């Protein structure tokens, strides 16, 4: 331990306490935790369909498999749970596992509990689910159309909630405005992709009807109550614990909670603890993602570019189920709908719809990217429409510094800020003039170069009552007020004077242990290493509230703030104890360099340990005004976070940081690939507690935003099939795609938080995507109307805008074609081969099970069940995934020995497939020509291995069938699709595909 402390630790970039453990590989993540003897493994059977009725679930064969302890269906789960809480008033049930129908690819249909994960996965392949596919709907606007497939019949439509809001006099403002300018904006789905996926370890104690769940959840917050209610137990019968470390989250690990319920039920039925660690394919296809949103936004604008009113129309796609805390993404920003701008009037229409996609949840910056992409694209459009400088339009509309604290039209109370000064500093220190010169030079040389801007307000410390804005004032009054944002912190001192801090906030890389140690060490005049911080959660041990957890950038302002309060209270008690022992007044006490001394006489001092341990060793000597100095727990609730008003005004967050970004983008003249030339981001996050970690948070948010802008998108087929299920299709940015941003800071401390800090780390996820989009629009169209920009901005999207549509080939090559259909992915093709066998011999082979077994790729055996009907077991590998199928094969329209139609249907772990092919046999001089034309349909989970792999793999499998038929019948020359596939098939076979 150091002997002296020479300066305050807060505000300094102290070495992170967390790093030695993490960098040496000794971190303790959920998969590292020891488990009880006899803990079983859990695996899931998941839906291959985007939308289907479940006719039956046959678990008989799986139940008899080696090592299987239990096979659990949705009905088994429903019999032991209650439907999960839905955040709106709607006649709809929300189960953690499908019961009567599946509504998205990857939805759990059954659970397998076995002695190890390998055996559980093998048994999952043996569960036979009889599905009746239904039409799917994946686009939110289409989901609202008359006649659209309805996901929940009890709801009657796919619209689960609608609310309209009016603030000020928007109609009058639009009537008086010189211009009404509007745009339509599509914001796509993207997801968080932490290195560590979901993980749950659960046990059940039948004697107490209690569950013990350890999960890498970022709660407990309100979801603890949702899980306990679904499990049908009081809250004190659900013990929730988190591991010491979490391998990232960025919001997505709130979505683990349905699996906490399922693991608890699995442990109850199996009579033993169970463990489940999600694999990467499961995580991509079936965890949660951010919402996609369709927005129409219009502004009432004066002739000089001042905005007097906004009109928002938002359609939020929350996927197959509206799971808590959704529709949080839509309402988290409700108080911030005017952004950084002084706009007094506003109208909002919010609609929440359901589609055949994964349920949505929190994603870094949740709500912000969707709002600001629309608002800042509108600002760019206004400048273009009026022929004004874009930066000047931003300046004219900024909230003035003298207006803070500033109340927005929809009720947010912005705590502090000086937006104009921060912007001007960014322009000067970030080198905007130089960037303009680079743009002008590039354009003079004929290159496409654009500059984009974005101004955003970054909210932090959510008001727990903001989500109730989704209810009408009457519904809120009936339910009772909900508001606030309580944070807790406990500081303990042991008999030797050692200090421990405990908070109910789960870190995922934010540096909790370092910053909280800084806070407490400063208060007590101790070195950093004298303070130990614990930041895992145990709801049966720790002080926590329904607001506890790590979300909405609440750590620095709320959790560190509560720690500051607890430390100050304990310090004040210690000062009174020391004053008695030093024979001085409490106001004369100074904490410094590990000692407590008289400010007027430094030699009159005692060690911190001696004074701090007094309550342990000599409680009878404590002053009458001091009860104890062993432990202090602080609960902090900011009074500014009031419940929504009867007029629907809501201060949806406590703190409001400010970000101003600008960037230069150049588009490659030959490939249409966009590239960031320079990116500048200015942040005001209030008082900076640890500069290095603040910069690290900014860099992390920026990198994630670059991914959303250029690469990342959850893609679905029209049948609900998921096409971004591997990291070959869901592309993530690397160091090659993420340039070094220029990071600037401007501090206006918050008057609402104990330390003056605001949240930081989510902001660039809000500002960067639209800043890049505005720069791309400037590069494509420097003046006048700009084309619609839809993320991710890829070369494939930009090329038609630059070069025009690609001309059709003069001589199209005949090959397998693919297209989306209502039922899945349709493939058609044709080919022929000449074999050295007679038509009669070929005909006999087609009716022979041994022939079919030999030519069907991956066949384990073909059984003849009728004159022209066969059944087969098949294993196929597509990309990184292998799955077992049960296939039915029929021969029909027989014209022996000239022609036959082969039809087949297959259902298995990778999804569904089916189709038919017409085979004709013709005599030639060299033998028999086998000609074929086929049409096949592929749908369901098979698409989750990636759209890039799907079509090629399907062609290979079908082509290999006909090639194998020709080879089995005697070989010969081939042409058409077979010839083109030969090389690819051979390479795959040599690579080990089965």
FITI-767947 format. One line per field, with one value per residue (C-alpha): x, y, z. Coordinates in pm, whole numbers, plus 50000, padded with zeros to 5 digits. Example, Ala and Ser with C-alpha at 12.3 -4.5 7.8 and 13.67 -1.06 7.14 Angstrom:
// residues 2
xx [51230_51367]
yy [49550_49894]
zz [50780_50714]
END
This chain:
// residues 994
xx [50000_50130_50214_50092_49823_49940_49640_49279_49216_48888_48952_49277_49333_49430_49542_49236_49192_49023_49300_49555_49295_49141_49466_49620_49323_49208_48867_48572_48289_47975_48122_48418_48207_48220_47887_47737_47802_47535_47466_47307_47334_47051_46993_46706_46502_46429_46180_46300_45997_45928_45558_45385_45128_45262_45052_45248_45582_45703_45968_45955_46275_46465_46356_46513_46846_47167_47216_46878_46713_46415_46253_46035_45777_45611_45302_45516_45654_45313_45172_45432_45456_45250_45265_45539_45433_45357_45427_45101_44733_44671_44494_44805_45010_45389_45547_45922_45872_45635_45311_45066_45260_45605_45650_46017_46306_46492_46200_46242_46002_46146_46426_46657_46822_47107_47427_47636_47579_47684_47423_47162_47230_47217_46883_46747_46785_46553_46260_46003_45784_45493_45454_45189_45367_45179_45235_45479_45513_45849_45803_45630_45424_45311_45220_44963_44801_44456_44486_44836_44909_44821_45076_44848_44485_44369_44504_44310_44584_44958_44913_44970_44978_44910_44934_44922_45069_45039_45263_45217_45031_45180_44886_44911_45287_45255_44986_45206_45529_45687_45781_45665_45956_45945_46121_46054_46323_46385_46608_46708_46768_47112_47237_47502_47754_47950_48229_48046_47699_47411_47467_47243_47294_46971_46855_46525_46463_46130_46115_46094_45954_46249_46477_46845_46959_47302_47307_47520_47218_47265_46974_46808_46597_46229_46295_46350_45982_45887_46084_45953_45597_45638_45784_45485_45693_45730_46035_46215_46192_46398_46764_46940_47317_47567_47929_48219_48293_48078_48222_48042_47673_47597_47238_47170_47209_46886_46733_46861_46569_46330_46609_46637_46274_46325_46639_46457_46173_46421_46595_46260_46149_46490_46536_46893_47076_47109_47354_47316_47574_47436_47632_47703_47444_47174_47280_47263_46934_46738_46863_46736_46817_46745_46414_46377_46162_45978_45946_45778_45905_45800_45907_45746_46030_46065_46225_46560_46568_46421_46209_45890_45724_45786_45541_45656_45489_45679_45611_45817_45882_45925_45929_45719_45650_45642_45872_45964_46108_45983_45851_46129_46324_46039_45975_46318_46375_46024_46138_46419_46227_46341_46705_46945_46708_46478_46150_45836_45565_45536_45296_45386_45212_45362_45257_45407_45368_45457_45634_45786_46129_46313_46169_46363_46540_46804_47094_47362_47199_46855_46605_46869_46991_46633_46537_46847_46878_46541_46593_46944_46860_46573_46813_47024_46713_46598_46933_46920_46559_46631_46976_47135_47463_47393_47601_47423_47082_47206_47337_47015_46813_47038_46912_47091_47325_47128_46816_46946_46794_46577_46235_46162_45820_45758_45876_46248_46447_46790_47027_47316_47494_47654_47588_47698_48035_48096_48012_48240_48525_48477_48486_48806_48993_48869_48988_48663_48821_49092_48828_48640_48963_49017_48661_48698_49025_48875_48573_48793_48966_48630_48611_48301_48365_48111_48098_47829_47719_47516_47403_47251_47157_47268_47029_47140_46983_46642_46329_46169_45833_45906_45779_45435_45394_45284_44965_44697_44678_44367_44544_44841_44617_44450_44783_44943_45244_45579_45890_46242_46579_46708_47075_47231_47580_47715_48053_48188_48491_48633_48812_49147_49020_48998_48729_48493_48237_47935_47698_47403_47534_47677_47984_48042_48368_48286_48549_48319_48589_48836_48606_48429_48763_48864_48548_48590_48968_48934_48674_48886_49227_49342_49541_49343_49455_49316_48962_48812_48499_48254_48017_47850_47487_47312_46952_46939_47251_47274_47084_46902_46585_46373_46596_46923_47139_47365_47178_47100_47449_47358_47689_47885_47594_47385_47589_47909_47690_47528_47876_47983_47687_47756_48125_48043_47806_48059_48337_48126_48076_48446_48521_48315_48490_48832_48739_48669_48997_49204_49025_48933_48609_48471_48503_48880_48924_49124_49149_49485_49759_49604_49568_49304_49454_49382_49378_49538_49796_49908_50111_49790_49679_49574_49587_49273_49262_49259_48974_48778_48787_48668_48311_48447_48696_48555_48190_48137_48372_48172_48020_47648_47571_47740_47564_47836_48105_48110_47871_47676_47419_47298_46985_46973_46668_46680_46368_46376_46247_45876_45598_45450_45201_44836_44938_45190_45495_45781_46137_46246_46609_46793_47107_47158_47499_47573_47756_47849_48013_48140_48317_48452_48356_48503_48337_48569_48514_48544_48398_48154_48298_48255_48551_48586_48860_48833_48593_48566_48342_48290_48140_47998_47938_47950_48235_48483_48572_48834_48950_49104_48793_48568_48774_48756_48378_48364_48586_48375_48052_48210_48331_47987_47830_48068_47944_47582_47657_47855_47815_47562_47201_46965_46826_46509_46346_45980_45899_46061_46380_46683_46974_47233_47303_47681_47960_48012_47682_47640_47957_48134_48387_48751_49043_49069_48724_48735_48955_49102_48846_48943_48785_48722_48558_48365_48253_47936_47883_47533_47364_47141_47401_47624_47947_47833_47884_47657_47651_47887_47947_47617_47630_47823_47579_47325_47529_47772_47531_47348_47664_47802_47473_47470_47828_47740_47440_47670_47913_47637_47447_47623_47318_46947_46760_46965_46882_46734_47007_46928_47177_47405_47560_47729_47891_47609_47358_47567_47673_47330_47310_47648_47669_47303_47149_47372_47269_47137_47382_47333_47355_47221_47380_47127_47175_46993_46787_46670_46390_46194_45842_45575_45667_46045_46334_46253_46515_46467_46710_46775_47057_47140_47393_47461_47515_47630_47320_46988_46668_46533_46838_46818_46447_46501_46767_46528_46286_46557_46608_46975_47012_46838_47052_47363_47271_47104_47380_47440_47194_47201_46959_46645_46341_46072_45730_45518_45547_45671_45721_46040_46170_46528_46750_46992_47269_47371_47629_47580_47863_47954_47634_47539_47190_46987_46679_46395_46294_45986_46037_45761_45776_45476_45358_45539_45588_45816_46087_46068_45990_45918_45862_46056_45906_46050_45996_46255_46237_46529_46751_46854_46504_46280_46312_46098_46031_46007_46201_46092_46337_46322_46523_46611_46811_47128_47412_47627_47368_47084_47046_46909_46751_46594_46412_46351_46183_46270_46169_46398_46286_46326_46639_46856_46866_47024_47358_47376_47227_47563_47597_47234_47188_47526_47481_47132_47256_47536_47305_47053_47321_47506_47186_47155_47531_47535_47244_47442_47754_47563_47411_47744_47895_47932_47953_47742_47632_47422_47411_47579_47891_47913_47873_48128_48433_48259_48118_48456_48619_48354_48372_48749_48699_48492_48130_47882]
yy [50000_50345_50581_50900_51023_51337_51424_51341_51025_51124_51292_51097_50799_50558_50212_49992_49755_49504_49469_49236_48961_49009_49048_48743_48524_48472_48634_48439_48432_48226_47926_47936_47910_47578_47395_47148_46779_46625_46941_46849_47010_47185_47211_47349_47231_47545_47630_47609_47816_48185_48112_47778_47594_47313_47007_46774_46731_46369_46327_45947_45866_46154_46049_45706_45845_45789_46023_46198_46281_46486_46612_46916_47067_47405_47257_47126_47476_47645_47406_47527_47896_48204_48406_48666_49021_49229_49600_49716_49644_49377_49042_48840_48572_48567_48235_48172_47862_47806_47630_47620_47796_47928_48290_48330_48116_47993_48007_47729_47438_47178_47139_46841_46780_46529_46434_46642_46896_46661_46403_46675_46812_46462_46397_46731_46602_46313_46531_46527_46836_46832_47188_47339_47638_47968_48281_48515_48892_49057_49423_49652_49846_49523_49387_49666_49601_49447_49078_49049_48721_48772_48642_48634_48555_48676_49020_49034_49221_49285_49630_49577_49939_50285_50624_50981_51283_51656_51919_52293_52402_52199_52254_52632_52619_52421_52653_52957_52805_52915_52555_52205_51970_51597_51269_50897_50700_50327_50218_49849_49589_49536_49360_49355_49076_49040_48786_48600_48473_48402_48163_48029_47786_47708_47486_47425_47354_47167_47195_47575_47600_47825_47883_47973_48119_48241_48422_48680_48907_49283_49325_49259_49575_49512_49183_49003_49058_48941_48617_48549_48609_48379_48106_48144_48223_48528_48742_48605_48256_48361_48410_48574_48587_48712_48605_48835_48907_48947_48922_49229_49298_49639_49582_49248_49036_49171_48931_48623_48633_48395_48136_48196_48089_47789_47673_47699_47482_47236_47203_47151_46875_46706_46717_46848_47172_47250_47460_47618_47817_47960_47895_48167_48046_48048_48393_48547_48392_48375_48612_48969_49255_49625_49730_49832_50138_50310_50686_50977_51304_51654_51998_52339_52567_52944_53105_53134_52771_52788_52485_52568_52225_51856_51586_51229_50912_50606_50236_50020_49654_49457_49114_48814_48898_49222_49116_49336_49591_49667_49897_50066_50136_50347_50541_50581_50890_51027_51337_51393_51393_51747_51648_51935_52186_52451_52340_52434_52236_51870_51592_51223_50908_50581_50237_49912_49614_49246_49057_48711_48811_48771_48965_49285_49429_49672_49757_50016_50357_50195_50434_50693_50561_50534_50885_51072_50901_51053_51391_51458_51340_51589_51869_51788_51786_52124_52283_52135_52246_52605_52627_52707_52595_52279_52381_52715_52545_52340_52652_52848_52576_52481_52531_52843_52800_53045_52828_52544_52368_52341_52178_52017_52019_51656_51703_51625_51846_51895_51948_52148_52229_52487_52335_52628_52658_52282_52292_52589_52421_52103_52299_52478_52199_51922_52093_52138_52406_52160_51897_52140_52200_51827_51790_52074_51933_51586_51721_51928_51604_51440_51227_51178_51326_51439_51590_51501_51648_51520_51682_51462_51467_51154_51067_50869_50738_50639_50740_50405_50564_50658_50325_50396_50672_50387_50379_50644_50891_50708_50371_50520_50671_50335_50150_50410_50637_50490_50702_50753_50586_50450_50356_50179_50146_49988_50067_49841_49871_49559_49530_49602_49918_49772_49925_49728_49872_49676_49798_49636_49708_49439_49558_49449_49632_49981_49984_49979_49856_50125_50427_50334_50276_50624_50775_50610_50648_51022_51054_50869_50997_50646_50501_50322_49975_50025_49994_49674_49685_49399_49444_49110_49075_48836_48938_48741_48915_49263_49586_49645_49794_49751_50007_49828_49703_49825_49991_50335_50470_50499_50393_50721_50952_50715_50422_50621_50901_50673_50551_50914_50968_50652_50744_51099_50976_50728_50986_51231_50966_50887_51258_51274_50969_51112_51452_51291_51099_51396_51644_51875_51975_51759_52052_52053_51687_51613_51276_51254_51004_50717_50921_51133_51452_51801_52050_52306_52073_51797_51627_51560_51254_50889_50619_50575_50206_50284_50533_50335_50016_50181_50053_49699_49711_49983_50052_50192_50484_50612_50960_50965_51102_50807_50470_50271_50310_49955_49985_50248_50187_50477_50481_50772_50880_51207_51418_51545_51210_51252_51033_51119_51403_51391_51572_51295_51503_51292_51360_51023_51053_51244_51355_51478_51486_51649_51519_51701_51495_51569_51344_51321_51024_50936_50687_50478_50574_50215_49994_50244_50144_50424_50506_50734_50988_51172_51153_51410_51362_51621_51501_51678_51407_51639_51587_51330_51079_50874_51029_50713_50505_50778_50777_50398_50410_50662_50442_50135_50312_50452_50109_49959_50248_50203_49845_49958_50220_50005_49636_49506_49414_49138_49009_48805_48631_48687_48355_48474_48276_48433_48505_48658_48360_48340_48590_48528_48707_48926_49124_49297_49578_49504_49739_49761_49923_50143_50451_50647_50910_51253_51273_51610_51700_51994_51968_52118_51931_51813_51989_51683_51417_51385_51390_51614_51324_51222_50897_50828_50539_50508_50841_50752_50468_50751_51009_50820_50627_50941_51149_50895_50882_51261_51253_50982_51188_51489_51281_51152_51479_51797_52008_51957_51646_51357_50991_50796_50650_50315_50151_49971_50186_49926_49939_49723_49994_50284_50135_50169_50530_50605_50377_50297_49951_49674_49573_49223_48989_48953_48575_48468_48152_47881_47782_47738_48043_48151_48377_48461_48327_48338_47987_48016_48016_47881_47727_47617_47461_47204_46987_46664_46383_46089_45750_45418_45222_45145_45327_45010_44973_45336_45296_44995_45183_45473_45233_45064_45184_45097_45338_45618_45550_45575_45897_46099_46314_46219_45930_45683_45443_45440_45227_45139_45195_45154_45076_45426_45570_45578_45716_45820_45949_46211_46419_46735_46997_47357_47589_47534_47349_46985_46851_46535_46519_46276_46268_46137_46053_45983_45877_45987_46044_45729_45670_45364_45367_45724_45970_46002_46281_46259_46455_46493_46663_46688_46823_46837_47035_47275_47348_47233_47150_47011_47009_46793_46717_46570_46319_46209_45927_45935_45691_45828_45677_45681_45539_45711_46083_46174_46517_46688_47002_47074_47317_47315_47511_47576_47751_47781_47759_47642_48006_48100_47960_48262_48383_48367_47999_47900_47928_47779_47491_47417_47411_47178_46935_46922_46909_46637_46427_46425_46392_46094_45943_45973_45835_45542_45461_45445_45794_45978_46334_46597_46943_47225_47276_46942_47036_47376_47219_46942_47139_47296_46962_46794_47068_47044_46664_46681_46936_46689_46788_46512]
zz [50000_49914_50197_50032_49801_49627_49409_49352_49155_48992_48660_48616_48386_48662_48558_48536_48827_48596_48342_48509_48544_48200_48008_48171_48079_48439_48401_48538_48284_48312_48132_48374_48688_48872_48874_49118_49073_48853_48654_48321_47977_47798_47423_47219_46924_46725_46457_46097_45989_46015_46070_46114_46319_46537_46466_46694_46870_46874_47143_47179_46994_47153_47501_47446_47322_47514_47808_47778_48110_47989_47671_47733_47498_47493_47653_47939_47991_47969_48230_48482_48398_48327_48009_48031_48103_47794_47829_47670_47719_47456_47432_47358_47530_47531_47621_47639_47419_47129_47225_46936_46662_46581_46481_46395_46277_46582_46825_47084_47030_47268_47523_47568_47903_47887_48061_47822_47547_47266_47360_47407_47058_46907_47074_46953_46597_46686_46789_46508_46485_46242_46114_45891_45729_45729_45525_45692_45707_45770_45676_45930_45676_45510_45853_45888_45550_45524_45461_45608_45790_46157_46405_46711_46625_46969_46884_46558_46372_46388_46543_46913_47023_46882_47050_46922_47101_47058_47218_47173_46860_46574_46337_46370_46324_46002_45873_45934_45804_45479_45401_45493_45432_45496_45426_45461_45641_45674_45959_45941_46209_46350_46658_46923_46883_47208_47214_47491_47405_47646_47936_48213_48503_48690_48973_49151_49519_49543_49923_49901_49547_49471_49173_49178_48845_48743_48410_48231_48252_48291_48531_48763_48703_48626_48448_48780_48851_48501_48543_48894_48782_48482_48705_48938_49246_49471_49405_49710_49559_49258_49339_49047_49033_48778_48713_48804_48437_48129_47779_47653_47613_47461_47576_47414_47727_47870_47616_47801_48044_47858_47873_48247_48271_48043_48223_48554_48426_48274_48611_48782_48544_48528_48905_48870_48788_48418_48219_47877_47684_47361_47042_46788_46536_46803_46913_46569_46468_46792_47062_47018_46786_46771_46625_46264_46210_45931_45982_45811_45956_45847_45963_45958_45847_45819_45514_45695_45807_46161_46252_46438_46450_46383_46281_46347_46221_46344_46282_46517_46432_46756_46593_46683_47049_47245_47527_47822_47832_47481_47343_47539_47220_47087_47409_47566_47352_47385_47570_47319_46991_46912_46964_47024_46869_47014_46857_47054_46873_46787_46688_46719_46604_46732_46609_46735_46502_46513_46235_46184_46310_46639_46932_46982_47282_47394_47166_47238_47208_47187_47036_46951_46614_46487_46602_46491_46156_46069_46237_46106_45755_45774_45874_45570_45351_45485_45399_45050_44995_45104_44944_45281_45435_45631_45931_45945_45957_46253_46433_46386_46556_46850_47205_47341_47639_47854_47823_48043_48227_47916_47893_47555_47393_47496_47853_47883_48120_47967_48259_48112_47792_47566_47226_47013_47186_47163_46793_46726_46913_46710_46385_46483_46666_46439_46120_45926_45704_45602_45532_45307_45117_45072_44947_44699_44568_44527_44340_44115_44018_43944_44259_44470_44814_45071_45418_45669_46003_46295_46618_46889_47254_47439_47724_48028_48350_48222_48410_48493_48419_48057_47929_48079_47820_47594_47805_47792_48083_48203_48198_48384_48649_48704_48734_48961_48897_48797_48782_48908_48874_49200_49236_49535_49676_49993_50149_50423_50653_50815_51155_50991_50823_50471_50249_50024_49781_49658_49387_49207_48860_48632_48438_48080_48029_48156_48432_48736_48974_48879_48882_49205_49375_49260_49408_49748_49768_49711_49986_50241_50130_50042_49754_49483_49586_49938_49804_49666_49452_49395_49101_49050_49160_49396_49459_49787_49922_49778_49816_49488_49345_49036_48865_48946_48665_48390_48106_47963_48048_48416_48570_48594_48683_48897_49032_49085_49220_49479_49575_49624_49858_50062_50089_50199_50471_50605_50588_50790_51058_51060_51091_51410_51551_51462_51605_51944_51939_51814_52040_51752_51582_51299_51059_51123_51017_50700_50522_50346_50260_50451_50772_50940_51076_51199_50916_51146_51296_51055_51329_51522_51328_51341_51080_50875_50974_51347_51324_51066_51274_51594_51551_51538_51828_52054_51970_52320_52244_51949_51984_52061_51715_51542_51534_51355_51095_50963_50670_50482_50210_49998_49785_49542_49346_49148_49201_48843_48712_48761_48630_48288_48315_48220_47902_47816_47896_48027_48134_47998_48116_48387_48203_47850_47693_47361_47055_46737_46461_46114_45867_45515_45295_44957_44720_44508_44142_44017_44293_44454_44793_45051_45276_45578_45512_45845_46139_46420_46724_46998_47329_47630_47892_48190_48434_48302_48575_48386_48056_47910_47972_47834_47515_47512_47536_47251_47035_47108_47021_46707_46593_46646_46459_46165_46147_46144_45879_45636_45712_45963_45886_45991_45662_45625_45331_45252_45422_45745_45680_45845_45613_45841_46060_46038_46057_45686_45623_45929_45871_46158_46132_46195_46252_45874_45846_46157_46119_46408_46510_46635_46983_47145_47477_47617_47981_48124_48454_48530_48823_48870_48955_49264_49063_48778_48536_48249_48058_47770_47535_47350_47173_46860_46792_46764_46575_46351_46123_46016_45997_45750_45561_45525_45395_45142_45028_44985_44781_44554_44516_44640_44556_44510_44609_44742_44687_44976_45194_45356_45588_45560_45289_45070_44731_44597_44695_44571_44237_44067_44186_44031_43728_43662_43653_43529_43174_43120_42946_42572_42597_42937_43073_43153_43514_43838_43924_44267_44378_44692_44717_44983_45089_45096_44853_44508_44280_43923_43680_43412_43278_43097_43089_42856_43023_42882_42977_42813_42902_43060_43282_43391_43457_43681_43873_43942_44111_44316_44679_44652_44361_44548_44852_44637_44460_44737_44896_45258_45258_45548_45385_45173_45257_45008_45166_44851_44484_44410_44760_44964_45294_45360_45642_45518_45675_45495_45576_45467_45557_45923_46011_45968_46020_45985_45765_45722_45355_45176_44806_44554_44190_43986_43629_43526_43156_43157_43040_42908_43186_43556_43807_44134_44423_44771_45103_45380_45734_45972_46202_45927_45806_45527_45162_44890_44521_44216_43903_43570_43428_43065_42907_42536_42325_42166_41971_42286_42523_42707_42759_43101_43083_43384_43482_43848_44081_44449_44755_45052_45367_45739_45946_45656_45551_45883_45768_45544_45221_45046_45125_45079_44705_44619_44860_44733_44374_44471_44653_44368_44102_44289_44297_43920_43867_44101_43907_43584_43746_43898_43559_43384_43367_43039_42919_43090_43006_43145_43519_43593_43400_43566_43908_43856_43967_44264_44379_44352_44559_44827_44836_44873_45150_45350_45280_45343]
END
